[in-house]
Amino acid sequence: MENTITVLSSQEEAAHQAALKIATIINTALMTRPLFRLVLSGGSTPKRLYETLSNGLHLPEISWDRVHFFWGDERAVGPDHPKSNYRMACETLLHPIRVSKHQIHRMRAEADDLKKAASEYEEEIFRHFGSREGGTPPSFDMILLGMGEDGHIASLFPKTDAVAESERWVMANYIPKLDSYRLTLTPVILNQAAWVIFLVTGANKADVLAKTLEGPRKPSQLPAQMISPVRGRLLWFLDRAAAGALKTQISSRPPYVNCPIEKGGIV
């Protein structure tokens, strides 16, 4: 399993290098298979990444018509709501690259019954991959993740039920600090991915990132420590601000440095 940290000089450079890696992986995969299954993340950090991918500047051309899009989590709002992860992805990526409806597999988190909506999203994954219920979870080609200031990823918030889930692929996860439910993929299926790519930027993430990568293993408090692909590869793209508290020596030479993850709970 390939585990690397890539530290770049700025948020813009981190987004560009992540986009370049994503484009390269997609194009390589599509040389030998008809489709590529990509799981998108929500939140503020991915916006710059999606805009970089959609404008295509200094990136190889991607056959977007052969990519199917899924989501790692969704807030309990309608698809047109300003806080919707689906809406953000549409505005910054899907609409600009003119993706057709059959390529989009969104979480219907506006439903009154979110537990049913979670089951329906599992069924959507079953149908797309041809998986059998109760069998080994399918492997997405790539899953994109960010990380919040409290260490949450997708909607796997610290000390919530979905962090410790061992069977279900999708859950309606209750988040006490927000007094609300969200739909989220669980570590059960996240860890089956061929590639998991984290994009983390900003000084406000530095302390929790250092604890996640170099601190003791506390996955219930640091959900990112749950991410360890079974047969896939795990990549982190950081800007210098986010990497500021890491003890691993970082070169000052631009534009970036790659170093294997050798410490902490993720390896």
Secondary structure, 3 states (H helix, E strand, C coil): CCEEEEEECCHHHHHHHHHHHHHHHHHHHCCCCCCEEEEECCCCCHHHHHHHHHHCCCCCCCCHHHEEEEECEEECCCCCCCCCHHHHHHHHHHCCCCCCHHHECCCCCCCCCHHHHHHHHHHHHHHHHCCCCCCCCCCCCEEEECCCCCCCECCECCCCHHHHCCCCCEEEEEECCCCEEEEEECHHHHCCCCEEEEEECCHHHHHHHHHHHHCCCCCCCCHHHHCCCCCCEEEEEEECCCCCCCCCCCCCCCCEEEEECCCCCCC
